[in-house]
Amino acid sequence: MRTILFDFDGTVVDTLPLIFTAFRSTFQRFLQEHYTDEQIVALFGPTETGILQNRLPAHEHAAALDHFFAIYTSEHARVQNPGEIARMLEQLHAAGVQMGIVTGKGRRSADISLREWGLETYFSVVITGDDVSQPKPHPEGIFTALKELGSTAGETIFVGDSDADIVAGRAAGLTTVGVDWLPVTQKAGSFDPEPDYRFSDAQVFADWVLGR
C-alpha cells in the first residue's frame, strides 16, 4: 500500500473528550440544556459550525461559535494526544507512507488540533467537512483526497473508528481498517459493516503496514 487515509477524531487524535466538553459547555450556556456524550455523537455529520447553527437561533451563532472554539482550543493545553499515536505516525512517515486526513469536522477545529499537537507535518492532505458537499458516509471526501494525492483506491487504505468511516471507505473501493485504540471512540463493540481489518493497538497497526 502506498497511501493511508485516516479519519481524525477518535482515530489519530484523542479529541472526542475535548469536543464533548466544548459542545456541552456551549449548549449549557446558550440553551441551558445538558447534553450527554451519546447525545452529542448523535449530532455528528455536519461540521461543528453546522451543528451549532442547527441547534441555536441565528442571533446566537457568532457568540456560540466563539465560545465553542475558545473552549476547544484551551482543552488542548490540558490534554496531550497519546504518545503511541505520534510514534505510529512518525514511523509511517519515516518509511515514506503517504498519509492524509478525511474528516467531518470543520477546517477551523482541524487546524487547531493539528497545530496544538504538532501533527501538521505528517499529512499531505487534510479534507474537512468544509471541503465537501456530502459528508461521510458518502465517499466524496475520500475521492477528493485521492485526487489531490495522485493515489488510486487499490493502493490506499482508509482507517477510522466509526461505521460511517467503513461505509465511506468501502464505497470508495478502499481496503478498510476499523480501530478502537484510543480511550474514547465513536465505536463501542462491533462495526456495521465490519471492516476488512481491525486493530486495537497503534503499534501493531504500524508493524502490519510496514510488514514487520
C-alpha positions in Angstrom: 0.0 0.0 0.0 1.2 3.5 -0.9 -1.3 5.7 0.9 -3.2 5.7 4.2 -6.2 8.0 4.7 -7.3 8.4 8.3 -10.4 9.7 9.9 -9.4 12.3 12.5 -11.4 12.5 15.8 -11.1 9.2 17.7 -8.6 7.8 15.2 -5.4 9.8 15.1 -6.4 12.4 17.7 -8.0 11.9 21.1 -10.2 14.9 20.6 -13.6 13.4 21.3 -13.4 14.3 25.0 -12.5 17.9 24.0 -15.3 18.0 21.6 -17.8 16.8 24.2 -16.6 19.4 26.7 -16.8 22.2 24.2 -20.3 21.3 22.9 -21.6 20.6 26.5 -20.4 24.0 27.7 -21.8 25.8 24.7 -25.2 24.1 24.9 -25.4 24.7 28.6 -24.6 28.4 28.2 -26.8 29.1 25.2 -29.6 26.6 25.6 -29.5 25.9 29.3 -29.6 22.2 28.4 -27.2 19.4 29.4 -26.1 17.1 26.6 -24.6 13.6 27.2 -21.7 12.3 25.2 -24.2 10.0 23.4 -26.5 12.9 22.5 -23.6 14.9 21.1 -22.3 11.9 19.0 -25.9 11.6 17.6 -25.4 15.2 16.2 -22.3 14.3 14.2 -22.3 14.6 10.5 -22.2 18.3 9.8 -19.2 20.3 10.9 -19.1 21.9 14.4 -20.3 25.1 12.9 -23.2 23.3 11.2 -24.2 21.5 14.4 -24.3 24.7 16.4 -26.2 26.6 13.6 -28.8 23.8 13.5 -29.4 23.9 17.3 -29.2 27.6 18.1 -31.1 30.7 17.0 -29.4 32.8 14.3 -28.7 35.7 16.7 -26.6 33.4 18.9 -24.4 31.8 16.2 -21.4 34.1 16.4 -21.2 34.2 20.2 -21.8 30.4 20.4 -19.0 29.6 17.8 -16.6 31.9 19.6 -17.3 30.2 22.9 -17.1 26.7 21.4 -13.7 27.3 19.7 -12.3 29.0 22.8 -13.1 26.0 25.0 -11.9 23.6 22.3 -8.6 25.3 21.9 -7.9 25.7 25.6 -8.6 22.0 26.2 -5.6 21.1 24.1 -3.3 22.6 26.7 -4.8 20.5 29.4 -4.8 17.2 27.4 -2.0 15.7 25.3 -2.5 13.3 22.4 -1.3 9.8 23.3 2.3 9.2 22.6 1.7 5.9 20.8 -0.2 7.8 18.1 2.7 10.2 17.5 5.1 7.2 17.3 2.9 5.4 14.8 2.7 8.5 12.6 6.4 9.1 12.8 7.2 5.5 11.8 4.9 5.5 8.9 6.1 9.0 7.8 9.7 7.9 8.0 9.0 4.9 5.9 7.7 7.0 3.1 4.0 6.2 3.5 1.8 9.0 2.1 -0.8 10.0 4.7 -3.9 12.1 4.6 -7.0 13.0 6.7 -10.6 12.8 5.7 -12.8 14.2 8.5 -16.3 15.5 9.0 -15.0 18.2 11.4 -14.6 21.8 10.2 -11.4 23.3 8.9 -11.1 25.6 11.9 -11.1 22.9 14.5 -9.0 20.5 12.5 -6.3 23.2 12.1 -6.5 23.9 15.9 -5.8 20.2 16.7 -3.1 19.8 14.1 -1.3 22.9 15.3 -1.7 22.5 19.1 -0.5 18.9 19.0 2.2 19.4 16.3 0.8 16.9 13.8 0.8 19.1 10.6 3.9 17.6 9.1 2.6 14.0 8.9 -0.3 14.7 6.5 0.0 15.6 2.8 -3.7 16.5 2.5 -6.5 17.3 5.0 -10.0 17.1 3.7 -12.6 18.5 6.2 -16.3 18.8 6.3 -16.0 22.3 4.9 -14.4 20.9 1.7 -17.2 18.6 0.7 -20.9 18.9 -0.1 -21.7 15.4 1.2 -20.1 14.2 4.5 -19.3 10.6 5.4 -20.6 8.0 4.9 -20.6 9.5 1.4 -17.2 8.9 -0.2 -16.8 12.4 -1.7 -14.0 13.3 0.8 -12.1 10.2 0.1 -12.3 10.7 -3.7 -11.1 14.3 -3.2 -8.1 13.2 -1.1 -7.2 10.5 -3.6 -7.2 13.1 -6.4 -5.1 15.5 -4.5 -2.6 12.9 -3.6 -2.5 11.2 -7.0 -3.3 7.9 -5.5 -5.6 5.1 -6.6 -8.2 3.1 -4.5 -6.2 -0.1 -5.0 -3.1 1.3 -3.3 -4.9 3.1 -0.4 -6.5 2.0 2.9 -9.0 4.0 5.0 -8.7 3.9 8.7 -11.5 5.0 11.1 -13.4 4.5 14.3 -17.0 4.7 13.1 -19.5 2.8 10.9 -19.6 5.8 8.7 -15.8 5.5 8.1 -16.1 1.9 7.0 -19.1 2.6 4.8 -17.3 5.5 3.1 -14.1 3.5 2.6 -16.0 0.7 1.0 -18.0 3.0 -1.2 -14.7 4.4 -2.5 -13.3 0.9 -3.2 -10.6 1.1 -0.5 -9.5 -1.6 2.0 -11.0 -0.6 5.3 -9.5 -0.7 8.8 -11.6 -0.2 11.9 -9.7 1.0 15.0 -10.5 1.4 18.7 -7.1 2.1 20.0 -8.0 5.4 21.7 -9.7 5.7 25.1 -12.8 7.4 23.6 -14.0 6.4 20.1 -17.4 6.6 18.3 -17.5 2.8 18.2 -18.4 0.5 21.0 -18.4 -3.1 20.1 -18.6 -4.4 16.6 -18.7 -2.4 13.4 -21.6 -2.5 11.0 -20.5 -3.2 8.4 -17.4 -5.0 9.5 -14.1 -3.5 8.2 -11.6 -5.6 6.3 -9.2 -5.4 9.3 -9.5 -4.2 12.8 -6.8 -3.0 15.3 -6.8 -2.1 18.9 -3.1 -1.1 19.1 -1.5 1.6 17.0 1.9 0.0 17.1 0.6 -3.4 15.9 -1.1 -1.5 13.0 2.2 0.3 12.1 4.0 -3.0 12.2 1.3 -4.6 9.9 1.6 -1.7 7.4 5.4 -1.9 7.4 5.4 -5.7 7.1 7.2 -6.3 10.3 
